[in-house]
């Protein structure tokens, strides 16, 4: 797994490398400080814990933006899951960055993280009134972004058939829902995090939210032209800055092969070790 992670990281553009580095810090630093006896619970809760009780009850809004940068490392399997989650995200996120350009991609990350978390908090609040879900149920880590990427890719060729965990063949447009259902069965509880991430990705495509929440490619390119040296300086941190193009190719071009392989890449999450509800 370490070699695969290193291979994915080596191919990542700047934005995805930055996300991976922040995720590593967000997971590792609190764990190291806690092992040294430094209390970190209040800080990590205020910054990263996206749950209804924290967002609506305590009115801590930072987790809406930052929850993807942290997964608690409290038990033996947590580190394995954090690394696996990172590996899967790195296998899908670079393509999104190359399609959007780094500037629009960073804004896409913020918009999707906030949108998924907002949808999750609202869903848990409504479900909590019916006793179907605890308001302490949290959404943390890169899994939601990975599901958003998976759904985004699946919708490029929605009718293309794919196999879910080697068991059922469905059109790609239903693959994210099928994964959420199967994970819910395996875990013994409904994986609201996965459903909300997939639903937001569907809404993003249906409502053309990229036109509403992101600058157009020409606007992003104009911003980059105003500060031509900034991308180069940032790229010194590793990876390359993908410049926005004023005339991007059609979304369907050059994607079909990768789309057809996308579902197979996510089968690793079908195991019982993935505790999405923790």
Phi, psi and omega in degrees: 000323180298319179294319179296319179296317179296322179295316177298316184296322182297334182266358186281138169290179188301313185299318180289324175297319179298315178299316180297320179294317179294324177295317177299318178292318181296329177274316189282316185298311177300323180294318180293316179296320179295321179292337178270004178089007179272123181292129181234357187302314183295318181295313181294326177294314182294326185267324195238342188279101179267096174216161184299320181297324182278319184284308183271321182287309182264356178057043174264110187264344182304321180300336177301328180263329194252356187299332181291345185269006185212137168225125182300136177249081186248335181237170185301322183277352184294319180296318178300316181292324178296317180292318179297316179299317179295317180300316181292322178296318181292339179280345183242326186295321181303324179296320179297318180296320180292328179286319186271333194090151189298318182298310180293328179295317179298320176291325176298318178300313180296316182295318181288319178299313180294317181295315179297315180295320178298318178295321180295314180298317179296316180297315181294323178298314180292319179291327180296329179293335179263002180074018182269345184204140179282142178288355175270356178298129187243160175233109182221156176093183186273357184303316182298319178294324177297318178295320178299318177295318179301315180293317179302316180290320181299324183284351175293323177229074192297332184266356180292127183287147176212160183257133180264109178055027178072013186248313188230140176259126181223159170297149184301331182297337179259001182299313180301320179295318179297320177297316180298319179295316182292321176297322178297319178294315181295322182275344181078013177206152182291128182272081184298328180300316181291317179299317182293320179296316179294317181298318180295323178295322175298315180296323179302316181287315184295318184266003180053050184293341177297328178286334184266327188252346181242149172294152177293161178305321180292322177294318179295319179296322178295319177297319179293326179292332180287336179227069189295337183274341184298311179304321179295319179295318179294327181292344176297339178286350181123144182079174181242148178278121179273110182287147176288144178251137182289341180228075181294153177291162176301145187299330184280348187282135174069019184242340191302313182299314181294323179298320182295334181266348187302313183299325180298327182293339183264002182292342180299335181277002181281350183287165182285349183283351184272105183261080182295333184274355182289000000 
